[in-house]
Amino acid sequence: RFTQKPKERSIEDIFAINYGKNDIPPLNLTLDVMTEEKKPQQFEFDKNVAYFDMDKIGSLSIRTFRNGDRFVPLGMKYSVKLKDFFISLKIPKEKRRYIPLLISEKDIIWVIGYRIDDRYRITDRTQQILKVVAEYH
């Protein structure tokens, strides 16, 4: 007997993201977006939680990988092709198009579950923090 495994989903469209809970059915994903007034004493170290400098954030959206995508991985000073980032993490080619990307205006600010963009990290000058929690279901 031949059974077909469930297909992983990607999204070709861009979904706008607002404060509060955001369901993205094509990716079986919920993003919870909230602000925090001050820096927590300790950050949660969870691959599905990210913190950003609120003052650097524009309108948010979510989409998946496109050829030519670039971002600045946390800890680096220059941009890299997202394809090269995925290769360095040994993410199989067939999985890459299913990894959600959080976008601010046109910049990738979080490869969800992997790394945030260094330009949007929290610094000593950060006044307000944007916290985003990703939950798969």
Contacts in CASP RR format, 6 or more apart in sequence:
PFRMAT RR
TARGET T0000
AUTHOR 0000-0000-0000
METHOD contacts of the structure
MODEL  1
RFTQKPKERSIEDIFAINYGKNDIPPLNLTLDVMTEEKKPQQFEFDKNVA
YFDMDKIGSLSIRTFRNGDRFVPLGMKYSVKLKDFFISLKIPKEKRRYIP
LLISEKDIIWVIGYRIDDRYRITDRTQQILKVVAEYH
8 95 0 8 1.000
8 98 0 8 1.000
9 26 0 8 1.000
9 27 0 8 1.000
9 28 0 8 1.000
9 98 0 8 1.000
10 26 0 8 1.000
10 27 0 8 1.000
10 64 0 8 1.000
10 65 0 8 1.000
10 97 0 8 1.000
10 98 0 8 1.000
11 24 0 8 1.000
11 26 0 8 1.000
11 27 0 8 1.000
11 62 0 8 1.000
11 63 0 8 1.000
11 64 0 8 1.000
11 100 0 8 1.000
12 64 0 8 1.000
13 26 0 8 1.000
13 63 0 8 1.000
14 61 0 8 1.000
14 62 0 8 1.000
14 63 0 8 1.000
14 103 0 8 1.000
15 22 0 8 1.000
15 24 0 8 1.000
15 61 0 8 1.000
15 62 0 8 1.000
15 63 0 8 1.000
16 59 0 8 1.000
16 60 0 8 1.000
16 61 0 8 1.000
17 31 0 8 1.000
17 33 0 8 1.000
17 60 0 8 1.000
17 61 0 8 1.000
17 62 0 8 1.000
17 102 0 8 1.000
18 33 0 8 1.000
18 60 0 8 1.000
19 33 0 8 1.000
19 34 0 8 1.000
19 35 0 8 1.000
20 32 0 8 1.000
20 33 0 8 1.000
20 34 0 8 1.000
21 30 0 8 1.000
21 31 0 8 1.000
21 32 0 8 1.000
22 30 0 8 1.000
22 31 0 8 1.000
22 32 0 8 1.000
22 33 0 8 1.000
22 62 0 8 1.000
23 29 0 8 1.000
23 30 0 8 1.000
24 30 0 8 1.000
24 31 0 8 1.000
24 62 0 8 1.000
24 100 0 8 1.000
27 62 0 8 1.000
27 64 0 8 1.000
27 98 0 8 1.000
27 100 0 8 1.000
27 136 0 8 1.000
28 136 0 8 1.000
28 137 0 8 1.000
29 62 0 8 1.000
29 100 0 8 1.000
29 112 0 8 1.000
29 134 0 8 1.000
29 135 0 8 1.000
29 136 0 8 1.000
29 137 0 8 1.000
30 134 0 8 1.000
30 135 0 8 1.000
30 137 0 8 1.000
31 62 0 8 1.000
31 102 0 8 1.000
31 132 0 8 1.000
31 133 0 8 1.000
31 134 0 8 1.000
31 135 0 8 1.000
32 132 0 8 1.000
32 133 0 8 1.000
32 135 0 8 1.000
33 60 0 8 1.000
33 130 0 8 1.000
33 131 0 8 1.000
33 132 0 8 1.000
34 130 0 8 1.000
34 131 0 8 1.000
34 132 0 8 1.000
35 54 0 8 1.000
35 128 0 8 1.000
35 129 0 8 1.000
35 130 0 8 1.000
35 131 0 8 1.000
36 128 0 8 1.000
36 129 0 8 1.000
36 130 0 8 1.000
36 131 0 8 1.000
37 128 0 8 1.000
37 129 0 8 1.000
38 129 0 8 1.000
39 122 0 8 1.000
39 126 0 8 1.000
39 129 0 8 1.000
40 129 0 8 1.000
43 51 0 8 1.000
47 113 0 8 1.000
47 114 0 8 1.000
48 112 0 8 1.000
48 113 0 8 1.000
48 133 0 8 1.000
48 134 0 8 1.000
48 135 0 8 1.000
48 136 0 8 1.000
49 131 0 8 1.000
49 132 0 8 1.000
49 133 0 8 1.000
49 134 0 8 1.000
50 102 0 8 1.000
50 110 0 8 1.000
50 112 0 8 1.000
50 116 0 8 1.000
50 131 0 8 1.000
50 132 0 8 1.000
50 134 0 8 1.000
51 116 0 8 1.000
51 122 0 8 1.000
51 129 0 8 1.000
51 130 0 8 1.000
51 131 0 8 1.000
51 132 0 8 1.000
52 104 0 8 1.000
52 109 0 8 1.000
52 110 0 8 1.000
52 116 0 8 1.000
52 120 0 8 1.000
52 121 0 8 1.000
52 122 0 8 1.000
52 129 0 8 1.000
52 130 0 8 1.000
52 132 0 8 1.000
53 120 0 8 1.000
53 121 0 8 1.000
53 122 0 8 1.000
53 123 0 8 1.000
53 125 0 8 1.000
53 126 0 8 1.000
53 128 0 8 1.000
53 129 0 8 1.000
53 130 0 8 1.000
54 126 0 8 1.000
54 127 0 8 1.000
54 128 0 8 1.000
54 129 0 8 1.000
54 130 0 8 1.000
55 126 0 8 1.000
55 127 0 8 1.000
55 128 0 8 1.000
56 104 0 8 1.000
56 119 0 8 1.000
56 120 0 8 1.000
57 104 0 8 1.000
57 109 0 8 1.000
57 120 0 8 1.000
57 130 0 8 1.000
58 104 0 8 1.000
58 105 0 8 1.000
59 104 0 8 1.000
59 105 0 8 1.000
60 102 0 8 1.000
60 103 0 8 1.000
60 104 0 8 1.000
61 102 0 8 1.000
61 103 0 8 1.000
62 100 0 8 1.000
62 101 0 8 1.000
62 102 0 8 1.000
62 103 0 8 1.000
63 100 0 8 1.000
63 101 0 8 1.000
63 103 0 8 1.000
64 97 0 8 1.000
64 98 0 8 1.000
64 99 0 8 1.000
64 100 0 8 1.000
64 101 0 8 1.000
65 82 0 8 1.000
65 83 0 8 1.000
65 86 0 8 1.000
65 96 0 8 1.000
65 97 0 8 1.000
65 99 0 8 1.000
65 101 0 8 1.000
67 83 0 8 1.000
68 81 0 8 1.000
68 82 0 8 1.000
68 83 0 8 1.000
69 81 0 8 1.000
69 82 0 8 1.000
69 83 0 8 1.000
69 101 0 8 1.000
69 108 0 8 1.000
70 79 0 8 1.000
70 80 0 8 1.000
70 81 0 8 1.000
70 82 0 8 1.000
70 108 0 8 1.000
71 79 0 8 1.000
71 80 0 8 1.000
71 82 0 8 1.000
71 85 0 8 1.000
71 107 0 8 1.000
71 108 0 8 1.000
71 109 0 8 1.000
71 111 0 8 1.000
71 117 0 8 1.000
72 78 0 8 1.000
72 79 0 8 1.000
72 80 0 8 1.000
72 117 0 8 1.000
72 118 0 8 1.000
72 119 0 8 1.000
73 80 0 8 1.000
73 85 0 8 1.000
73 115 0 8 1.000
73 117 0 8 1.000
73 118 0 8 1.000
74 115 0 8 1.000
74 116 0 8 1.000
74 117 0 8 1.000
74 118 0 8 1.000
74 121 0 8 1.000
75 118 0 8 1.000
76 118 0 8 1.000
77 118 0 8 1.000
82 101 0 8 1.000
82 108 0 8 1.000
82 111 0 8 1.000
83 96 0 8 1.000
85 111 0 8 1.000
85 114 0 8 1.000
85 115 0 8 1.000
86 96 0 8 1.000
86 99 0 8 1.000
89 114 0 8 1.000
91 99 0 8 1.000
99 111 0 8 1.000
99 112 0 8 1.000
99 113 0 8 1.000
99 114 0 8 1.000
100 112 0 8 1.000
100 134 0 8 1.000
101 108 0 8 1.000
101 110 0 8 1.000
101 111 0 8 1.000
101 112 0 8 1.000
102 108 0 8 1.000
102 109 0 8 1.000
102 110 0 8 1.000
102 112 0 8 1.000
102 132 0 8 1.000
103 109 0 8 1.000
104 120 0 8 1.000
107 117 0 8 1.000
107 119 0 8 1.000
107 120 0 8 1.000
108 117 0 8 1.000
109 116 0 8 1.000
109 117 0 8 1.000
109 120 0 8 1.000
110 116 0 8 1.000
110 117 0 8 1.000
110 132 0 8 1.000
112 134 0 8 1.000
113 134 0 8 1.000
122 129 0 8 1.000
END
